[in-house]
Amino acid sequence: MKTFALAFAALLATGSAFAAPAPDSTVIHDENGYFVHLDIDKVLSSTDISQACGVIPARLHYLDHQGREHVLDYQVHGSGCTNDN
């Protein structure tokens, strides 16, 4: 009877491990627009704008609070203009 109980417990333990959903590996590309709600938990990377001058395209990679990866493309004014007051 102990063997049956142990086998049943092992079956339940392995079954619950296989029932867990696999993490979603797709990257979500956020829409560029005004007043976009961003759920940012951790920034993975962003475009370096320190050497750029004028309006340039930029990209932000981040994780939301559910662990999903997002990409946001947007326009930003570079901070590397030497004659800018």
C-alpha positions in Angstrom: 0.0 0.0 0.0 2.9 2.4 0.7 4.3 1.7 -2.7 1.0 2.6 -4.3 0.8 5.8 -2.2 4.3 6.8 -3.1 3.7 6.1 -6.8 0.5 8.2 -6.8 2.3 11.1 -5.0 5.1 10.9 -7.6 2.5 10.9 -10.4 0.8 14.0 -9.0 4.1 15.8 -8.6 5.2 15.1 -12.1 1.8 15.9 -13.5 1.7 19.3 -11.9 5.2 20.1 -13.2 4.1 19.3 -16.8 0.8 21.3 -16.4 2.6 24.6 -15.7 2.3 26.8 -18.8 5.5 27.5 -20.7 6.7 31.1 -20.6 5.7 33.1 -23.6 8.9 33.8 -25.6 7.4 36.2 -28.0 8.4 39.9 -27.9 5.5 42.3 -27.7 6.0 45.3 -30.0 4.2 48.3 -28.4 2.4 50.9 -30.5 4.1 54.2 -30.8 1.7 57.0 -29.9 0.8 59.6 -27.4 -0.3 58.6 -23.9 0.8 55.0 -24.2 0.5 53.2 -20.8 3.8 51.4 -20.2 3.9 48.7 -17.5 7.7 48.7 -17.0 9.2 46.5 -14.3 12.8 46.3 -15.6 14.6 48.1 -18.5 16.7 45.7 -20.5 18.2 48.2 -22.9 17.6 51.6 -24.5 19.2 53.6 -27.3 22.1 55.8 -26.3 21.2 59.4 -27.3 24.2 61.1 -25.7 26.2 61.5 -29.0 23.2 62.1 -31.3 22.0 65.5 -32.5 18.5 66.3 -33.6 15.4 64.0 -33.7 16.4 60.4 -33.9 14.7 57.0 -33.7 15.1 55.3 -30.4 14.2 51.9 -29.0 13.4 50.7 -25.5 13.5 47.0 -24.5 11.8 46.3 -21.1 10.0 43.6 -19.1 6.5 44.2 -17.7 5.3 43.1 -14.2 4.3 39.7 -15.7 7.7 39.0 -17.1 6.9 39.6 -20.7 9.4 41.3 -23.0 8.3 44.5 -24.8 9.9 46.7 -27.5 8.9 50.3 -27.9 10.1 52.4 -30.9 9.8 56.2 -30.6 11.4 59.5 -31.7 13.6 61.5 -29.3 15.8 64.6 -29.5 19.5 63.6 -29.0 21.4 65.3 -26.2 24.8 65.5 -28.1 24.2 68.8 -29.9 27.2 71.0 -29.1 25.6 74.4 -30.0 22.3 73.7 -28.2 21.5 76.1 -25.3 
